[in-house]
Amino acid sequence: LLYTLTASVGRYVRAEEKSTIPPAQFAVLGLTSMGSTFFSVRALRYVIYPIQVLAKSCKPVPVMLMGALMGKHYPPKKYVKVVLIVGGVGLFMGGGENKKDTGEEKDASSQLIGVTLLFISLCFDGGTGAYEDKLMSVHSVGPFDLMYNIQMGKTILAGIGLIVLNQVHVFAQMCQD
């Protein structure tokens, strides 16, 4: 809700015109964005936060893969940049001392579940990014209008989820605390 309000203010301040993108296509973006967030947060049950951050920094790979599947062409320079980013992340993840903290250490099967959830999250990220690019190349949309519509879709989906799963009282309690 906060992002929706922020985008609404940004849209107003910049006097952005309303998008020509049909609401159903924004709903797809909201759904893929919500999927990414859901699986990313779920992964935190199985992997530590720094692993999640490092994995999510590899986001350009699925975005480019999904974009290529949707027919987008990237210059060779872009591929080199992505390889350098992912290579740097890999070196960072593999470097350092190998210390075991018995209190916080996650077991291998738990980490595998977490990494799988992060992979699914990155697939949703790839779909979101590639679909955004495709829509922006065909339709007129400002950055805050895009953010507003995606976040509004996520807000509506979250609201529906709270109602369907009978969790409105849990959300209200969390807000109250």
ZAFILUM-250932 format. One record per residue (C-alpha): residue number from 1; x, y, z. Coordinates in Angstrom, 1 decimal. Each point is the difference from the previous one (the first is absolute). Example, Ala and Ser with C-alpha at 12.3 -4.5 7.8 and 13.67 -1.06 7.14 Angstrom:
<recs>
<rec 1,<12.3,-4.5,7.8>>;
<rec 2,<1.4,3.4,-0.7>>;
</recs>
This chain:
<recs>
<rec 1,<0.0,0.0,0.0>>;
<rec 2,<2.9,2.4,0.8>>;
<rec 3,<1.6,-0.6,-3.4>>;
<rec 4,<-3.4,0.6,-1.7>>;
<rec 5,<-0.4,3.3,1.9>>;
<rec 6,<3.6,1.0,-0.8>>;
<rec 7,<-0.5,-0.7,-3.7>>;
<rec 8,<-3.3,1.9,0.0>>;
<rec 9,<1.8,3.1,1.4>>;
<rec 10,<2.8,-0.4,-2.5>>;
<rec 11,<-2.4,-0.3,-2.8>>;
<rec 12,<-1.8,3.2,1.1>>;
<rec 13,<3.2,2.0,0.6>>;
<rec 14,<1.4,-0.9,-3.4>>;
<rec 15,<-3.4,0.4,-1.7>>;
<rec 16,<0.3,-3.3,-1.7>>;
<rec 17,<-2.8,-0.9,-2.4>>;
<rec 18,<-1.9,-3.2,0.6>>;
<rec 19,<1.4,-3.1,-1.7>>;
<rec 20,<-1.4,-1.5,-3.1>>;
<rec 21,<0.7,-3.5,1.4>>;
<rec 22,<-3.2,-2.0,0.6>>;
<rec 23,<-0.7,-0.8,3.7>>;
<rec 24,<0.1,-3.8,-0.7>>;
<rec 25,<3.6,0.4,-1.1>>;
<rec 26,<0.8,1.9,3.1>>;
<rec 27,<-1.6,-2.8,2.0>>;
<rec 28,<2.5,-2.5,-1.6>>;
<rec 29,<2.8,2.3,1.1>>;
<rec 30,<-1.5,0.2,3.5>>;
<rec 31,<-0.3,-3.7,0.2>>;
<rec 32,<3.6,-0.7,-1.1>>;
<rec 33,<1.3,2.7,2.3>>;
<rec 34,<-2.0,-1.5,2.9>>;
<rec 35,<1.3,-3.4,-0.8>>;
<rec 36,<3.6,1.2,0.1>>;
<rec 37,<-0.6,1.7,3.4>>;
<rec 38,<-1.8,-3.1,1.4>>;
<rec 39,<2.7,-2.5,-0.9>>;
<rec 40,<2.8,2.4,1.0>>;
<rec 41,<-1.5,0.4,3.5>>;
<rec 42,<-0.7,-3.7,0.4>>;
<rec 43,<3.6,-0.8,-0.9>>;
<rec 44,<1.1,1.9,3.1>>;
<rec 45,<-1.3,-2.9,2.1>>;
<rec 46,<2.7,-2.2,-1.5>>;
<rec 47,<2.9,2.3,-0.9>>;
<rec 48,<1.7,2.9,1.8>>;
<rec 49,<-0.8,3.5,-1.3>>;
<rec 50,<3.5,0.7,-1.5>>;
<rec 51,<-0.5,-3.1,-2.3>>;
<rec 52,<-3.3,1.4,-1.1>>;
<rec 53,<1.4,3.4,-0.8>>;
<rec 54,<2.9,-1.5,-1.9>>;
<rec 55,<-2.3,-2.3,-2.0>>;
<rec 56,<-2.4,2.8,-0.8>>;
<rec 57,<3.0,2.0,-1.3>>;
<rec 58,<0.1,-2.5,-2.9>>;
<rec 59,<-3.5,1.3,-1.1>>;
<rec 60,<1.3,1.2,-3.4>>;
<rec 61,<0.5,-3.6,-1.1>>;
<rec 62,<-3.7,-1.2,0.1>>;
<rec 63,<-1.1,3.5,-1.3>>;
<rec 64,<2.2,-0.4,-3.0>>;
<rec 65,<-0.9,-3.7,-0.5>>;
<rec 66,<-3.8,0.8,0.1>>;
<rec 67,<0.5,3.0,-2.2>>;
<rec 68,<1.8,-2.1,-2.6>>;
<rec 69,<-2.8,-2.5,0.2>>;
<rec 70,<-2.4,2.8,-0.7>>;
<rec 71,<2.0,1.1,-3.1>>;
<rec 72,<2.1,2.8,1.5>>;
<rec 73,<3.6,0.3,-1.3>>;
<rec 74,<2.8,1.3,2.2>>;
<rec 75,<3.3,1.4,-1.1>>;
<rec 76,<3.1,-2.1,0.7>>;
<rec 77,<1.2,2.6,2.4>>;
<rec 78,<-3.1,-0.6,2.2>>;
<rec 79,<0.8,-3.7,0.2>>;
<rec 80,<3.6,0.8,1.1>>;
<rec 81,<-1.2,2.3,2.7>>;
<rec 82,<-2.4,-2.6,1.4>>;
<rec 83,<2.7,-2.7,-0.1>>;
<rec 84,<2.3,2.4,1.9>>;
<rec 85,<-2.7,0.7,2.6>>;
<rec 86,<-0.8,-3.6,0.6>>;
<rec 87,<3.6,-1.0,0.0>>;
<rec 88,<0.7,2.7,2.7>>;
<rec 89,<-2.9,-1.3,2.0>>;
<rec 90,<1.3,-3.5,-0.3>>;
<rec 91,<3.5,1.0,1.1>>;
<rec 92,<-1.5,1.9,3.0>>;
<rec 93,<-2.1,-3.0,1.0>>;
<rec 94,<2.9,-2.4,-0.3>>;
<rec 95,<2.5,2.2,1.7>>;
<rec 96,<0.8,0.5,3.7>>;
<rec 97,<0.6,-2.4,2.9>>;
<rec 98,<-2.0,-3.1,0.3>>;
<rec 99,<-1.2,0.3,3.6>>;
<rec 100,<-2.9,-2.0,1.5>>;
<rec 101,<-2.3,1.7,2.4>>;
<rec 102,<-1.8,-2.9,1.7>>;
<rec 103,<-2.9,2.2,1.2>>;
<rec 104,<-0.9,1.5,-3.4>>;
<rec 105,<1.2,-2.6,-2.5>>;
<rec 106,<-2.7,-1.4,-2.3>>;
<rec 107,<0.2,-3.6,-1.0>>;
<rec 108,<0.6,-0.9,-3.7>>;
<rec 109,<-3.5,-1.2,-0.7>>;
<rec 110,<-1.4,3.2,1.5>>;
<rec 111,<2.3,2.1,-2.1>>;
<rec 112,<-1.0,-1.9,-3.2>>;
<rec 113,<-3.6,0.9,0.7>>;
<rec 114,<1.0,3.6,0.5>>;
<rec 115,<2.1,0.1,-3.2>>;
<rec 116,<-2.9,-1.6,-1.9>>;
<rec 117,<-2.4,2.7,1.3>>;
<rec 118,<2.5,2.7,-1.0>>;
<rec 119,<0.3,-1.5,-3.5>>;
<rec 120,<-3.8,0.1,-0.3>>;
<rec 121,<0.0,3.6,1.2>>;
<rec 122,<2.6,0.9,-2.6>>;
<rec 123,<-2.1,-1.7,-2.7>>;
<rec 124,<-2.9,2.3,1.0>>;
<rec 125,<2.4,2.9,0.0>>;
<rec 126,<1.0,-0.9,-3.5>>;
<rec 127,<-3.5,-0.2,-1.2>>;
<rec 128,<-0.9,3.3,1.6>>;
<rec 129,<3.0,1.8,-1.4>>;
<rec 130,<-0.3,-1.4,-3.5>>;
<rec 131,<-3.8,0.6,-0.2>>;
<rec 132,<0.5,3.6,1.3>>;
<rec 133,<2.5,0.6,-2.8>>;
<rec 134,<-2.3,-1.5,-2.6>>;
<rec 135,<-3.0,2.1,1.2>>;
<rec 136,<2.1,3.2,0.2>>;
<rec 137,<1.2,-0.5,-3.6>>;
<rec 138,<-3.6,-0.1,-1.3>>;
<rec 139,<-1.9,2.3,2.4>>;
<rec 140,<0.6,3.4,1.4>>;
<rec 141,<0.6,-0.1,3.8>>;
<rec 142,<1.9,2.1,2.5>>;
<rec 143,<2.1,-1.5,2.7>>;
<rec 144,<-2.3,1.0,2.9>>;
<rec 145,<-3.1,-1.0,-1.9>>;
<rec 146,<1.6,-3.4,-0.6>>;
<rec 147,<0.9,-0.3,3.7>>;
<rec 148,<-3.4,1.2,1.1>>;
<rec 149,<-1.9,-2.6,-2.2>>;
<rec 150,<2.3,-2.9,1.0>>;
<rec 151,<-0.2,0.9,3.7>>;
<rec 152,<-3.8,0.5,-0.2>>;
<rec 153,<-0.2,-3.5,-1.5>>;
<rec 154,<2.1,-1.5,2.8>>;
<rec 155,<-2.1,1.9,2.6>>;
<rec 156,<-3.2,-1.4,-1.5>>;
<rec 157,<1.4,-3.6,-0.2>>;
<rec 158,<1.3,0.2,3.6>>;
<rec 159,<-3.5,1.2,1.1>>;
<rec 160,<-1.7,-2.8,-1.8>>;
<rec 161,<2.5,-2.5,1.5>>;
<rec 162,<-0.7,1.3,3.5>>;
<rec 163,<-3.7,-0.3,-0.4>>;
<rec 164,<0.1,-3.4,-1.7>>;
<rec 165,<2.4,-1.4,2.5>>;
<rec 166,<-1.9,1.6,2.9>>;
<rec 167,<3.1,1.8,1.2>>;
<rec 168,<-1.4,3.6,0.3>>;
<rec 169,<0.1,-0.2,3.8>>;
<rec 170,<3.6,-1.1,-0.1>>;
<rec 171,<0.9,3.0,-2.3>>;
<rec 172,<-1.9,2.4,2.3>>;
<rec 173,<1.8,-1.4,3.1>>;
<rec 174,<3.3,0.4,-1.7>>;
<rec 175,<-0.8,3.6,-0.9>>;
<rec 176,<-1.1,0.7,3.5>>;
<rec 177,<3.2,-1.4,1.5>>;
</recs>
